[in-house]
Structures are given as structure tokens and as C-alpha cells.
Amino acid sequence: MGVPKRKVSHARQGDRRAHLAISVPQLEECPHCHQPKRAHRACPNCGFYAGRPVLELKKTKDEPAAG
């Protein structure tokens, strides 16, 4: 069984983990409401995905009732 002969230095450990950094998620414009949203996900603002409604959003108290 392979066993390390020496302790791995902090620099080598950091080199190995160089690709594990967290990046900011990429946003795109919703074609329905033009708000930023994550790619390949339903819009959290209007609930549309691929040109059709897929989420039914709850109304807040300060929004006027439609109709």
C-alpha cells in the first residue's frame, strides 16, 4: 500500500486545490420579464421557463390583486 514518505507542503497542497475556488454564478436575461436569472432554470421573478409558466408564484401582501 502506498504511504507518503514526507509531509506535503502547503504550497503543493494549494497547487493541488487551485481549481476548487468558488466562482460567481453566470446570469442571463429572462426572455419574459427581462430580469437576471440563472441559466437553465425557471425565472424566480415570473416563474417562466422555455416560454411557458412552470412555477406558480405566491402573491405578497403589498401586491395588488390581479383582476
C-alpha positions in Angstrom: 0.0 0.0 0.0 1.4 3.4 -0.9 2.3 5.6 2.0 3.6 9.2 1.7 7.3 9.4 2.7 7.2 13.1 3.6 4.6 15.7 4.6 3.0 17.6 1.7 4.0 21.3 1.9 1.3 24.0 2.0 2.4 25.2 -1.4 2.0 21.8 -3.1 -1.3 21.3 -1.3 -2.5 24.7 -2.6 -1.4 23.8 -6.2 -3.5 20.7 -6.0 -6.6 22.6 -4.8 -6.1 25.5 -7.2 -9.2 24.5 -9.3 -11.6 24.3 -6.3 -12.2 28.1 -6.0 -15.9 29.2 -5.9 -17.0 31.4 -8.8 -19.9 33.8 -9.2 -22.8 32.1 -11.0 -23.4 33.3 -14.5 -26.7 35.2 -15.1 -28.7 35.7 -18.2 -31.7 37.8 -19.0 -35.2 36.3 -18.7 -36.9 36.5 -22.1 -40.3 37.0 -20.5 -39.6 39.6 -17.8 -36.1 40.7 -18.6 -34.8 40.2 -15.1 -31.5 38.4 -14.4 -31.8 34.6 -13.8 -29.5 31.5 -13.7 -29.1 29.6 -16.9 -31.3 26.5 -17.5 -33.6 27.3 -14.5 -37.1 28.8 -14.1 -37.1 32.6 -13.5 -37.7 33.3 -9.8 -39.3 36.6 -10.7 -42.0 35.5 -13.2 -41.9 31.7 -13.0 -41.4 31.1 -16.7 -39.1 28.6 -18.3 -38.7 27.9 -22.1 -41.5 30.3 -22.9 -44.2 28.8 -20.6 -45.2 29.2 -17.0 -43.8 26.4 -14.8 -43.9 27.9 -11.3 -46.9 29.4 -9.6 -45.5 32.3 -7.5 -47.2 33.3 -4.3 -48.5 36.9 -4.0 -47.2 39.1 -1.3 -49.4 41.4 0.9 -48.2 44.6 -0.8 -49.0 43.5 -4.3 -52.5 44.4 -5.6 -54.8 41.6 -6.6 -55.0 41.0 -10.3 -58.4 41.4 -11.9 
